[in-house]
Amino acid sequence: LLAGDGGDEIFAGNARYAKQKVFELYRQVPRLLRTGVLEPLLLGPGVMAKLPILRKARSYIQQANIPMPDRMESYNFLHRSPLDTIFSSDLLATINVDAPVENIRDAYHRADVDSLLKRMLHIDLKITLADNDLRKVNRMCELADIGVRYPMLDERLVEFAARVPSSMLLKRFELRSFYRDALGKFLAPETLDKNKQGFGLPFGVWMVEHQPLKTLAYDSLDSFKKRGYLKPAYLDQLIEQHRTGHASYYGVMIWVLTMLEQWLHTHGH
């Protein structure tokens, strides 16, 4: 098989690149205006901050003030609640909870460039691809006895893409700008203009629609609860939030825990 993995990570095709560029614009506002006018007005307890449009401005400033690369991790599911409300105290005592973000910071700052985009691309090459996506694709293809190659990750192409200036890779907020321009005469307009399609698994929605899958998931969570890794109240809350209209969002964590429990059970743990 030929896989397209890596194309977005070397030619700036992921939405987060443009999104973080939007937040960086705030840092171009004069510091005196930011700290003396905008932030006291929008981050304070005033009535104006309760208006819908100003609530968005408040959220924008709050996120823009988080330094990179920590800002990208503010969307992480596990950062939505204090860790001591999710994990048992015994588990937290045995692990370094800062290790994941420290790993990301290391990859971000190790990139010998000043470009925000290039630093994000470096994170994705080192972590998103090398430590995650490629491992999953390689392993599943191996289990199916199928060979897989990645044309977009040819070393010469990756080195070439690394030399393309950030301003050409991402013109304003247009993803894959350089790639679109370079292949404009070779690919059909329908291909060049096609929106990016994600690979998210709608597990939470499937659970609602398919009773056997729901039974598997709930039984798995019940078994996992007895292992003592997570607080029982958190797991109960996770199920309740999934049941009350947030199936897609909370289904992601339910899927992860279901698969973990199935793996632990299969391997005799």
C-alpha positions as CSV (number, residue, x, y, z in Angstrom):
1,L,0.0,0.0,0.0
2,L,1.0,3.6,-0.6
3,A,0.0,5.8,2.3
4,G,-0.3,9.6,2.3
5,D,0.9,10.1,5.8
6,G,3.2,13.0,6.2
7,G,1.9,15.3,3.5
8,D,0.1,17.6,6.0
9,E,3.0,17.6,8.3
10,I,5.6,18.8,5.8
11,F,3.4,21.0,3.6
12,A,1.2,22.6,6.4
13,G,-2.1,21.0,5.9
14,N,-3.5,20.7,9.4
15,A,-6.0,23.3,10.7
16,R,-4.1,23.8,13.9
17,Y,-1.3,25.6,12.0
18,A,-3.7,28.3,10.9
19,K,-5.5,28.4,14.2
20,Q,-2.3,29.0,16.2
21,K,-1.2,31.7,13.7
22,V,-4.5,33.5,14.6
23,F,-3.6,33.4,18.3
24,E,-0.1,34.7,17.5
25,L,-1.5,37.8,15.9
26,Y,-2.5,39.0,19.4
27,R,1.1,39.2,20.4
28,Q,1.7,41.8,17.6
29,V,-0.7,44.2,19.4
30,P,1.4,46.7,21.4
31,R,2.0,45.5,24.9
32,L,0.7,48.7,26.5
33,L,-2.6,48.3,24.6
34,R,-2.9,44.6,25.6
35,T,-2.1,44.9,29.3
36,G,-3.5,48.5,29.8
37,V,-6.7,48.4,27.9
38,L,-7.8,45.1,26.3
39,E,-7.1,42.7,29.1
40,P,-8.5,44.8,32.0
41,L,-11.6,45.3,30.0
42,L,-12.2,41.7,28.7
43,L,-10.6,39.6,31.4
44,G,-12.0,41.5,34.4
45,P,-15.4,40.8,36.1
46,G,-17.1,43.7,34.2
47,V,-20.6,43.4,32.6
48,M,-19.2,43.9,29.1
49,A,-17.4,40.6,29.2
50,K,-20.8,38.8,29.4
51,L,-21.9,39.9,26.0
52,P,-21.6,37.0,23.4
53,I,-19.1,38.8,21.1
54,L,-17.0,39.9,24.0
55,R,-17.0,36.5,25.5
56,K,-15.4,35.3,22.3
57,A,-12.8,38.0,22.6
58,R,-12.2,37.1,26.2
59,S,-11.6,33.5,25.3
60,Y,-9.3,34.5,22.4
61,I,-7.1,36.6,24.7
62,Q,-7.0,33.9,27.4
63,Q,-5.8,31.3,24.9
64,A,-3.4,33.7,23.1
65,N,-1.7,34.4,26.5
66,I,-0.8,30.7,26.9
67,P,2.7,30.2,25.6
68,M,3.4,27.7,22.9
69,P,3.5,24.8,22.7
70,D,1.4,24.5,25.9
71,R,-1.5,26.3,24.1
72,M,-2.0,23.4,21.7
73,E,-2.4,21.0,24.6
74,S,-5.1,23.2,26.2
75,Y,-7.5,21.3,24.0
76,N,-6.5,17.9,25.4
77,F,-9.4,16.0,26.9
78,L,-7.3,15.3,30.1
79,H,-6.7,19.0,30.6
80,R,-10.4,19.8,30.9
81,S,-10.5,18.6,34.5
82,P,-7.9,18.5,37.4
83,L,-6.0,15.3,37.2
84,D,-6.8,14.4,40.8
85,T,-10.4,14.3,39.9
86,I,-9.7,11.7,37.1
87,F,-6.9,9.5,38.3
88,S,-6.5,7.7,41.6
89,S,-4.0,9.2,44.1
90,D,-2.0,5.9,44.0
91,L,-1.5,6.2,40.3
92,L,-0.6,9.9,40.3
93,A,2.0,9.2,43.0
94,T,3.9,6.8,40.6
95,I,4.0,9.0,37.4
96,N,5.4,12.3,36.2
97,V,2.3,14.1,35.0
98,D,4.4,16.8,33.4
99,A,6.3,14.3,31.2
100,P,4.0,14.5,28.1
101,V,4.0,18.2,27.8
102,E,7.7,18.4,28.5
103,N,8.2,16.0,25.6
104,I,6.3,18.4,23.4
105,R,8.2,21.4,24.6
106,D,11.4,19.7,23.9
107,A,10.5,18.9,20.3
108,Y,9.1,22.5,19.9
109,H,12.2,24.3,21.2
110,R,14.7,21.8,19.6
111,A,13.7,23.1,16.2
112,D,16.5,25.5,15.2
113,V,14.2,28.1,13.7
114,D,12.2,31.1,14.8
115,S,9.1,30.3,12.8
116,L,6.0,29.3,14.8
117,L,4.9,27.1,11.8
118,K,8.2,25.3,11.5
119,R,8.3,24.5,15.2
120,M,4.8,23.0,15.0
121,L,5.8,21.0,11.9
122,H,8.8,19.7,13.9
123,I,6.5,18.6,16.7
124,D,4.4,16.7,14.2
125,L,7.3,15.0,12.5
126,K,8.8,13.9,15.8
127,I,5.7,13.0,17.8
128,T,2.5,13.0,15.8
129,L,4.1,10.9,12.9
130,A,7.1,9.1,14.4
131,D,5.6,8.2,17.8
132,N,2.0,7.8,16.8
133,D,0.5,7.7,13.3
134,L,3.2,5.7,11.6
135,R,3.4,3.2,14.4
136,K,-0.3,2.6,14.2
137,V,-0.3,2.2,10.4
138,N,2.8,0.1,10.3
139,R,1.6,-2.2,13.1
140,M,-1.9,-2.8,11.6
141,C,-0.5,-3.4,8.1
142,E,2.1,-5.8,9.6
143,L,-0.7,-7.8,11.4
144,A,-2.5,-8.0,8.0
145,D,0.7,-9.1,6.3
146,I,0.6,-6.0,4.1
147,G,3.6,-3.8,3.2
148,V,3.2,0.0,3.3
149,R,5.3,2.8,2.0
150,Y,5.1,6.6,2.5
151,P,5.9,8.6,-0.7
152,M,5.4,11.9,1.0
153,L,8.1,11.0,3.6
154,D,10.8,10.3,1.1
155,E,13.9,11.9,2.7
156,R,14.6,14.1,-0.3
157,L,11.0,15.5,-0.3
158,V,11.1,16.1,3.4
159,E,14.4,17.9,3.2
160,F,13.0,20.0,0.3
161,A,9.9,20.9,2.2
162,A,12.0,22.0,5.2
163,R,13.7,24.6,3.0
164,V,10.4,26.1,1.8
165,P,9.8,29.4,3.7
166,S,6.9,29.4,6.2
167,S,5.3,32.3,4.3
168,M,5.0,30.1,1.2
169,L,3.9,27.0,3.1
170,L,1.0,28.8,4.8
171,K,0.0,32.0,3.0
172,R,-2.1,34.0,5.4
173,F,-4.3,31.2,6.7
174,E,-4.5,29.0,3.6
175,L,-3.5,25.5,4.3
176,R,-1.1,23.7,1.9
177,S,-0.5,27.0,0.0
178,F,2.8,26.0,-1.5
179,Y,1.6,22.5,-2.4
180,R,-1.6,23.8,-4.1
181,D,0.4,26.4,-6.1
182,A,3.1,23.9,-7.1
183,L,0.7,21.2,-8.3
184,G,-1.9,23.6,-9.7
185,K,-1.2,22.5,-13.3
186,F,-1.0,18.8,-12.4
187,L,-4.0,18.0,-10.2
188,A,-7.7,18.5,-10.9
189,P,-9.4,21.5,-9.3
190,E,-11.7,19.1,-7.4
191,T,-8.6,17.6,-5.8
192,L,-6.9,20.9,-5.0
193,D,-10.1,22.5,-3.6
194,K,-11.3,19.5,-1.6
195,N,-11.7,20.1,2.1
196,K,-9.5,18.0,4.5
197,Q,-11.4,15.0,5.8
198,G,-10.5,13.8,9.3
199,F,-10.2,10.2,10.5
200,G,-12.0,10.6,13.8
201,L,-13.8,7.5,14.9
202,P,-17.5,8.2,15.7
203,F,-17.4,5.6,18.4
204,G,-19.7,7.6,20.8
205,V,-22.4,7.8,18.1
206,W,-22.1,4.2,17.2
207,M,-22.6,3.3,20.9
208,V,-25.9,5.1,20.8
209,E,-27.1,3.3,17.7
210,H,-25.7,-0.2,18.3
211,Q,-26.7,-1.9,21.6
212,P,-24.0,-4.7,21.5
213,L,-21.3,-2.1,21.2
214,K,-22.7,-0.1,24.1
215,T,-22.8,-3.3,26.2
216,L,-19.2,-4.0,25.3
217,A,-18.1,-0.5,26.3
218,Y,-20.1,-0.4,29.5
219,D,-18.9,-3.8,30.6
220,S,-15.3,-2.8,29.8
221,L,-15.6,0.4,31.8
222,D,-17.1,-1.6,34.7
223,S,-14.1,-4.0,34.6
224,F,-11.6,-1.1,34.3
225,K,-13.1,0.6,37.2
226,K,-12.1,-2.2,39.5
227,R,-8.4,-1.8,38.5
228,G,-8.2,1.4,40.5
229,Y,-6.5,3.6,37.9
230,L,-9.3,6.1,37.6
231,K,-11.7,7.4,40.2
232,P,-15.0,5.6,40.0
233,A,-16.9,8.9,40.1
234,Y,-15.1,10.1,37.0
235,L,-16.1,7.0,35.0
236,D,-19.7,7.3,36.2
237,Q,-19.7,10.9,35.1
238,L,-18.2,10.0,31.7
239,I,-21.0,7.6,31.0
240,E,-23.6,10.0,32.2
241,Q,-22.3,12.8,30.0
242,H,-22.2,10.4,27.0
243,R,-25.9,9.5,27.7
244,T,-27.1,13.1,28.0
245,G,-26.3,14.4,24.6
246,H,-22.5,14.6,24.3
247,A,-22.1,11.2,22.6
248,S,-19.4,12.2,20.1
249,Y,-17.2,14.2,22.4
250,Y,-17.2,11.8,25.4
251,G,-17.2,8.8,23.2
252,V,-13.5,9.4,22.5
253,M,-12.4,8.7,26.1
254,I,-14.8,5.8,26.4
255,W,-13.3,4.3,23.3
256,V,-9.7,4.7,24.7
257,L,-10.6,3.1,28.0
258,T,-12.6,0.3,26.3
259,M,-9.6,-0.6,24.1
260,L,-7.2,-0.4,27.1
261,E,-9.4,-2.7,29.1
262,Q,-9.7,-5.2,26.3
263,W,-5.9,-5.1,25.8
264,L,-5.2,-5.7,29.5
265,H,-7.7,-8.5,29.6
266,T,-6.3,-10.2,26.5
267,H,-2.8,-10.1,27.9
268,G,-3.8,-11.5,31.2
269,H,-3.4,-8.3,33.4
